[in-house]
């Protein structure tokens, strides 16, 4: 139940996002237009073959350690914490 709420919240965030991402004329052909890899935000050079639900988000989050991709910042942060939790204990 909590997971489905988180997925719905993340989806709503991207459909009703107040974040402004500067669009240029070439970005409409690139999906996703931005990738967050670790702590870096990168503008993509070309489209990639991610599944449709991931490819059409304004930012795709990729774990720098396992390369898992996520479409929601909250899921990404939870994933990063789960990777470091065993190390910190």
C-alpha positions in Angstrom: 0.0 0.0 0.0 2.8 2.4 0.9 4.7 1.5 -2.3 1.7 2.2 -4.5 1.2 5.6 -2.7 4.9 6.5 -3.3 4.6 5.6 -7.0 1.4 7.7 -7.3 3.0 10.6 -5.5 6.1 10.4 -7.7 4.0 10.3 -10.9 1.9 13.2 -9.8 5.1 15.2 -9.0 6.3 14.9 -12.6 2.9 15.7 -14.1 2.5 18.7 -11.9 6.1 19.7 -11.3 6.9 23.3 -10.5 10.5 22.7 -11.4 11.6 24.6 -14.5 13.9 22.9 -16.9 15.2 25.0 -19.7 14.1 23.5 -23.0 16.0 24.0 -26.2 14.9 23.1 -29.7 16.9 19.9 -29.7 15.8 18.6 -26.3 12.4 17.6 -27.6 14.0 14.8 -29.6 16.0 13.6 -26.6 14.4 11.5 -23.9 15.1 11.7 -21.0 16.5 15.3 -21.4 18.4 15.1 -18.0 20.0 12.3 -16.0 21.0 12.4 -12.4 24.0 10.1 -11.9 25.2 10.2 -8.3 25.2 13.9 -7.3 25.7 15.1 -10.9 22.9 16.4 -13.2 23.8 15.8 -16.8 22.0 17.0 -20.0 21.7 14.1 -22.4 23.1 14.2 -25.9 20.7 11.8 -27.5 17.8 9.6 -26.7 18.3 6.2 -25.1 16.2 3.0 -25.2 14.8 3.0 -21.7 11.2 1.7 -21.2 8.6 4.3 -22.2 7.6 4.9 -18.6 11.2 5.9 -17.7 12.1 7.6 -20.9 9.5 10.3 -20.7 10.4 11.7 -17.3 12.2 15.1 -17.1 15.0 13.5 -15.0 16.1 9.9 -14.9 17.9 9.0 -11.7 20.7 6.4 -12.1 22.5 4.8 -9.2 26.3 5.3 -9.6 27.1 2.0 -7.9 24.6 -0.6 -9.4 23.3 1.4 -12.4 19.7 0.9 -11.4 17.5 3.6 -13.0 14.6 5.2 -11.3 12.1 7.9 -12.3 11.5 9.4 -8.9 13.9 11.3 -6.6 12.3 9.8 -3.4 12.9 6.3 -4.7 16.4 7.2 -5.7 17.2 8.6 -2.2 15.7 5.5 -0.5 17.8 3.3 -2.8 21.0 5.2 -2.0 20.3 5.0 1.8 19.7 1.2 1.5 23.1 0.8 -0.2 25.0 2.7 2.5 23.0 1.4 5.5 24.9 -1.9 5.9 28.2 0.0 5.6 27.3 2.5 8.3 26.2 -0.1 10.8 
